């Protein structure tokens, strides 16, 4: 059985001192939203949480504090911040490689006796 092949799409915005990340449903939905702002953000954003990364696009993600949002975007209103990230950020899609294999080779005929 294959495991771990679910990909994810995120929008990365590089601020003045750190990067901000929002996970989205798909790159296509972000493009549609940019062209038609009547599309609800809840259909575009996957999980309503803003993350921050001090080490660029591939760094470890932490939840962004209200202070960080206020310092970078001038507001702690998450709706406004998400809109700015979607408008100014870069969309990144990653596909996690499919993993196959046994979970415990010591059980069954594969184990050396």
C-alpha positions as CSV (number, residue, x, y, z in Angstrom):
1,X,0.0,0.0,0.0
2,X,1.4,3.4,-1.0
3,X,1.7,6.1,1.7
4,X,2.8,9.7,1.9
5,X,2.1,10.8,-1.6
6,X,-0.2,13.7,-0.7
7,X,1.2,17.0,-1.9
8,X,0.7,20.4,-0.5
9,X,0.5,23.9,-2.0
10,X,1.5,27.0,-0.1
11,X,2.0,30.7,-0.8
12,X,5.3,32.1,0.5
13,X,5.7,35.9,1.1
14,X,9.2,37.2,2.1
15,X,8.8,40.0,4.6
16,X,11.5,42.4,5.7
17,X,12.9,40.0,8.4
18,X,11.1,36.7,8.0
19,X,8.9,34.8,5.6
20,X,5.2,34.1,5.9
21,X,3.4,31.1,4.7
22,X,-0.3,30.2,4.1
23,X,-1.3,26.8,2.9
24,X,-3.9,26.8,0.1
25,X,-6.1,24.2,-1.7
26,X,-4.5,24.6,-5.1
27,X,-2.5,27.0,-7.3
28,X,-5.4,27.1,-9.7
29,X,-7.7,28.4,-6.9
30,X,-5.2,31.1,-6.0
31,X,-5.1,32.3,-9.6
32,X,-8.9,32.3,-9.8
33,X,-9.2,34.3,-6.6
34,X,-6.7,36.9,-7.8
35,X,-8.9,37.4,-10.9
36,X,-12.2,37.3,-9.0
37,X,-12.1,38.5,-5.4
38,X,-15.7,37.4,-4.9
39,X,-14.5,33.9,-4.4
40,X,-14.5,33.3,-0.6
41,X,-11.1,33.0,1.0
42,X,-12.3,29.9,2.9
43,X,-12.5,28.1,-0.5
44,X,-8.9,29.1,-1.3
45,X,-7.1,28.8,2.0
46,X,-6.5,25.3,3.5
47,X,-6.5,25.6,7.3
48,X,-6.8,29.1,8.5
49,X,-3.4,29.6,10.0
50,X,-0.5,31.9,9.1
51,X,3.0,30.5,9.6
52,X,6.3,32.2,9.7
53,X,9.7,30.9,8.6
54,X,13.0,32.7,9.5
55,X,15.0,30.5,7.1
56,X,13.2,31.1,3.8
57,X,10.9,28.9,1.8
58,X,12.1,25.6,3.1
59,X,12.6,26.5,6.8
60,X,10.7,25.1,9.8
61,X,7.3,26.7,10.1
62,X,6.0,28.3,13.3
63,X,2.6,30.0,14.0
64,X,2.9,33.7,13.4
65,X,2.1,35.9,16.4
66,X,-0.1,39.0,16.3
67,X,3.0,41.1,17.0
68,X,4.8,39.6,14.0
69,X,1.7,40.3,11.8
70,X,1.4,43.8,13.1
71,X,5.1,44.6,12.5
72,X,5.1,43.2,9.0
73,X,1.7,44.0,7.6
74,X,0.5,46.9,9.8
75,X,-2.5,44.9,11.1
76,X,-3.2,41.7,13.1
77,X,-6.4,41.1,11.2
78,X,-5.8,37.7,9.7
79,X,-8.2,38.2,6.8
80,X,-6.3,41.2,5.7
81,X,-2.9,39.5,6.2
82,X,-4.0,36.4,4.2
83,X,-5.1,38.6,1.4
84,X,-1.8,40.4,1.3
85,X,0.1,37.1,1.3
86,X,-2.0,35.7,-1.5
87,X,-1.6,38.8,-3.6
88,X,2.1,39.4,-3.1
89,X,3.5,35.9,-2.4
90,X,4.8,33.1,-4.5
91,X,2.8,29.9,-4.9
92,X,4.8,26.7,-4.3
93,X,3.5,23.2,-5.0
94,X,5.3,20.2,-3.7
95,X,4.6,16.5,-4.3
96,X,5.7,14.2,-1.5
97,X,7.2,11.0,-2.9
98,X,5.1,7.9,-2.7
99,X,6.5,5.4,-0.2
100,X,6.0,1.7,-0.4
101,X,7.3,-1.0,1.8
102,X,6.6,-3.2,4.7
103,X,6.1,-1.7,8.1
104,X,7.7,-4.6,10.0
105,X,9.9,-7.0,8.1
106,X,10.5,-9.1,11.3
107,X,7.1,-10.6,10.8
108,X,6.6,-13.0,8.0
109,X,8.8,-14.6,5.4
110,X,11.2,-11.7,4.8
111,X,13.1,-12.1,8.1
112,X,16.4,-14.0,8.1
113,X,16.3,-16.9,10.6
